[in-house]
Amino acid sequence: MSLKQEYALLTSDEIALLRSTHHPELYDLDRKDLVALQARLRDLRCKAKTVARQKQREARGKSEPRGKAFPASVDQPQKRKQVFAAGLKRVNNELSRLAKLDAKARHMEAAQKALAQLRSSRFDTAVPASRTEGKGMQPQESARRRRVLRRSKVGSVLKQNKISQAVRDARPQ
């Protein structure tokens, strides 16, 4: 639908609102304004959808007319709903584009941080001549690896200890 056709269906306030969903103005809005615009367009689309459904029910003879302010044809509210839905789609696409840009920036920062950590880990720092220099006796880290049992092994080791203890207790003294 062309802009001229869109503007023929809308009021001046709605035209001003919808104008901000088109190409150059859409990129000038920040995320907070886009979310507010998205909520406003959803409300307008919902209202137009309600009016369109009411007009369809009136045309089929299922309900009474709701007032004199509504347009006479059934197509008019449906077209208005389509205009608001198209504007909402443009805003949603812009919000998802901004979200992807933010995610890409966060991903790049994390990758650069990881690369910096990798590069810094490749260089060994100079070990001082004495680990306990000038501070008296200090505990030194063990060079041995800490032995870690698998969790599946813990129960069998406990059972084995229990059996060994029972055998020792059963011995005559």
Secondary structure, 3 states (H helix, E strand, C coil): CCHHHHHHHCCHHHHHHHHCCCHHHHCCCCHHHHHHHHHHHHHHHHHHHHHHHHHHHHHHCCCCCCCCCCCCCCHHHHHHHHHHHHHHHHHHHHHHHHHHHHHHHHHHHHHHHHHHHHHHHCCCCCCCCCCCCCCCCCCCCCCCCCCCCCHHHHHHHHHHHHHHHHHHHHCCC
